[in-house]
Amino acid sequence: MAASISMPAAPSLETHAGLMDRVYRPQRHLYDLTRKYYLLGRDKLIAELALEADSTLIEVGCGTGRNLIAIARKYPKAQLYGLDASEIMLETARDKIRRAGLENRIHLRHGLAEQLSPRSFGVQDFEHVLFSYSLSMVPDWRAALEAGVAALSASGRWYVVDFADFGGLGFIGKRALTIWLKTFHVTPRVEFLSALEGFSGAIGELALLGGRYAFIFRSSPKLNWEICPASLWRADHSFLIKP
Ligand SMILES: C[S@@+](CC[C@H](N)C(=O)[O-])C[C@H]1O[C@@H](n2cnc3c(N)ncnc32)[C@H](O)[C@@H]1O
């Protein structure tokens, strides 16, 4: 049996949505313009998704919908879903999706990543679950990942692109970036990254961007996993589950 680790309780939707709205209200119109310079790796991950026709994908923490719109254009038959805690970001996303004429293919909901439920979107499960620079903002990122994995179909895959540990950027670069991100309530999930570095071969592929600035993880299909992703964050790794 694994030792249980006590985790901080996730805030309620009301509390966390309020915080996210305060973070994003002043910046939402400049968000896409500015983030393209530092939320690196998103387009690479989208370009390499290789979705099957008619497949379903949810982006957890979809923000302004820029990734979902890019995915919808690249995969014209995919059905896409987006969940976000910030109503302010969702308002921008709805507007952009309407202007792109994609309302019939991209379905949005307000809610917490930690409580993701495919039923709230009227589906059984998703074939693909994407976290793009969201786990570093979700307070209980383990619960979010667990909910994402639970929402996958039997052959489903999950993907993460997010900040890495800045290990190749020197002491000052690392420190400056960490402090600056904190002002946006962003915390790179370094413990998750190091777990992935130890285990990724057993469930998927990990790629690091230059300077260990960001990482991209692509899981293999659920059917092929040799371990349960929950074991990635159990302190003693004793939760290894073979299929
Ligand atoms: C840095 S933005 C990334 C947006 C988008 N995925 C992208 O790549 O541009 C992080 C997003 O995660 C959302 N978020 C943060 N915590 C969340 C939570 N607990 N549940 C759902 N969404 C959350 C924020 O509101 C924000 O829209």
Ligand as a Chemical Component Dictionary entry (heavy atoms), coordinates in Angstrom:
data_LIG
# 
_chem_comp.id                   LIG 
_chem_comp.type                 NON-POLYMER 
_chem_comp.pdbx_formal_charge   0 
_chem_comp.three_letter_code    LIG 
# 
loop_
_chem_comp_atom.comp_id 
_chem_comp_atom.atom_id 
_chem_comp_atom.alt_atom_id 
_chem_comp_atom.type_symbol 
_chem_comp_atom.charge 
_chem_comp_atom.model_Cartn_x 
_chem_comp_atom.model_Cartn_y 
_chem_comp_atom.model_Cartn_z 
_chem_comp_atom.pdbx_ordinal 
LIG C1  C1  C 0  -1.756 30.416 -18.456 1  
LIG S1  S1  S 1  -3.443 30.209 -18.874 2  
LIG C2  C2  C 0  -3.300 29.076 -20.256 3  
LIG C3  C3  C 0  -4.472 29.191 -21.196 4  
LIG C4  C4  C 0  -4.392 28.276 -22.425 5  
LIG N1  N1  N 0  -4.406 26.894 -22.036 6  
LIG C5  C5  C 0  -3.190 28.594 -23.268 7  
LIG O1  O1  O 0  -2.360 27.704 -23.500 8  
LIG O2  O2  O -1 -3.105 29.745 -23.742 9  
LIG C6  C6  C 0  -4.075 29.156 -17.586 10 
LIG C7  C7  C 0  -5.575 28.984 -17.630 11 
LIG O3  O3  O 0  -5.935 28.002 -16.660 12 
LIG C8  C8  C 0  -7.119 28.436 -16.016 13 
LIG N2  N2  N 0  -7.193 27.790 -14.698 14 
LIG C9  C9  C 0  -6.416 28.032 -13.609 15 
LIG N3  N3  N 0  -6.791 27.256 -12.585 16 
LIG C10 C10 C 0  -7.832 26.489 -13.021 17 
LIG C11 C11 C 0  -8.631 25.468 -12.429 18 
LIG N4  N4  N 0  -8.448 25.070 -11.171 19 
LIG N5  N5  N 0  -9.588 24.906 -13.179 20 
LIG C12 C12 C 0  -9.801 25.297 -14.455 21 
LIG N6  N6  N 0  -9.065 26.249 -15.073 22 
LIG C13 C13 C 0  -8.081 26.842 -14.379 23 
LIG C14 C14 C 0  -6.977 29.938 -15.937 24 
LIG O4  O4  O 0  -8.221 30.589 -15.732 25 
LIG C15 C15 C 0  -6.359 30.248 -17.297 26 
LIG O5  O5  O 0  -7.329 30.486 -18.271 27 
# 
loop_
_chem_comp_bond.comp_id 
_chem_comp_bond.atom_id_1 
_chem_comp_bond.atom_id_2 
_chem_comp_bond.value_order 
_chem_comp_bond.pdbx_ordinal 
LIG C1  S1  SING 1  
LIG S1  C2  SING 2  
LIG S1  C6  SING 3  
LIG C2  C3  SING 4  
LIG C3  C4  SING 5  
LIG C4  N1  SING 6  
LIG C4  C5  SING 7  
LIG C5  O1  DOUB 8  
LIG C5  O2  SING 9  
LIG C6  C7  SING 10 
LIG C7  O3  SING 11 
LIG C7  C15 SING 12 
LIG O3  C8  SING 13 
LIG C8  N2  SING 14 
LIG C8  C14 SING 15 
LIG N2  C9  SING 16 
LIG N2  C13 SING 17 
LIG C9  N3  DOUB 18 
LIG N3  C10 SING 19 
LIG C10 C11 SING 20 
LIG C10 C13 DOUB 21 
LIG C11 N4  SING 22 
LIG C11 N5  DOUB 23 
LIG N5  C12 SING 24 
LIG C12 N6  DOUB 25 
LIG N6  C13 SING 26 
LIG C14 O4  SING 27 
LIG C14 C15 SING 28 
LIG C15 O5  SING 29 
# 
